[in-house]
Amino acid sequence: MLSEAQVRQYEQDGYTFVRGVLEPHVLQQLRDVTDRIIESAAEVAEHTNVLDLEASHTPERPRVRRIKQPHLVDDFYRDLAGYQPVMDALIPLMGEHIRLRAGGKINIKAPTYGSPVEWHQDWAFYPHTNQSVLAVGILLDDMTEENGPLQVVPGTHRGPVLDHHSHGAFCGAINAADPDLDVSSAVTVTGKAGDMSIHHARLIHGSAMNTSTQPRRVLFFEYAAVDAWPLAGVESVGDLTEFNSRIVHGEPTLQPRLEDVPVRLPLPRAVYQGSIYENQRETGARYFDQYEDASLAAD
Ligand SMILES: O=C(O)CCC(=O)C(=O)O
């Protein structure tokens, strides 16, 4: 369960952090399953449905940036999405009825070259009928000031949804020159492997490139209250059985709850598809440094 202070922090600041969520043997299993999937990158030259690759990836020198939709890749992840300690942390924030979203990912951020993620609000990717929508970040490695930690701008979940478009199409990032983007109060989220961050879907967040010698792998699961129905984005309710099969706690409903919330649609679709990293290739001004020529990055 969360303490009252953690619930208050989530409500006021739009994020909170929970220590020691994974038991040590579960953390070890998570790492083992993930390592096996990362190793499979030696067999591919291009992005796949599962693997998103750094621009400098080659089969001889594999560089995985992301594992996409992990709950579809291995049952271990699907089970972990409903892990009781995770549910115990979410119920005070979003109620008893919780659906895993179809998105979800493990962002790998390998040492010395792991890519940055530009400032964005998840809500710009997947607006819903109400804002009981959040993401958790389960740490596979210690997340430190040095290895590209998650950065959040407290309180921005109560502010506007900023423009995530470039050249007339969605690009999944807020232009760093946008006068409405103020990240002067951004804070870094740091913790130990097995800990978990929680952030509201409207919270502005991002992270720098990992130039350190330590990996920073985070498993992000996205959750919505069962009565929060997607308005746009990768998830639609084309198949109700599949939609409801992702309920990890509580019961389904056919009565979405409507809230008066600001919405921008992620349309027209991003020019580059496949992951946030691809979407963000079209971003106007960037905030975080990245290798212009990724092959310059050391192993
Ligand atoms: O990996 C990170 O630090 C941020 C990830 C994120 O916000 C995303 O992939 O949507």
The ligand as a Tripos MOL2 file, in Angstrom:
@<TRIPOS>MOLECULE
LIG
   10     9     1     0     0
SMALL
NO_CHARGES

@<TRIPOS>ATOM
      1 O1         12.7570    5.9270  -20.4340 O.co2     1 LIG1
      2 C1         12.4980    7.0420  -19.9930 C.2       1 LIG1
      3 O2         13.2530    7.6440  -19.2440 O.co2     1 LIG1
      4 C2         11.2100    7.7500  -20.3200 C.3       1 LIG1
      5 C3         10.3030    6.8580  -21.0290 C.3       1 LIG1
      6 C4          9.0420    7.4370  -21.5120 C.2       1 LIG1
      7 O3          8.5470    8.4020  -21.0200 O.2       1 LIG1
      8 C5          8.3980    6.7740  -22.6400 C.2       1 LIG1
      9 O4          9.0060    5.8910  -23.2490 O.co2     1 LIG1
     10 O5          7.2520    7.1520  -22.9340 O.co2     1 LIG1
@<TRIPOS>BOND
     1     1     2 2
     2     2     3 1
     3     2     4 1
     4     4     5 1
     5     5     6 1
     6     6     7 2
     7     6     8 1
     8     8     9 2
     9     8    10 1
@<TRIPOS>SUBSTRUCTURE
     1 LIG1         1 GROUP 0 **** ****
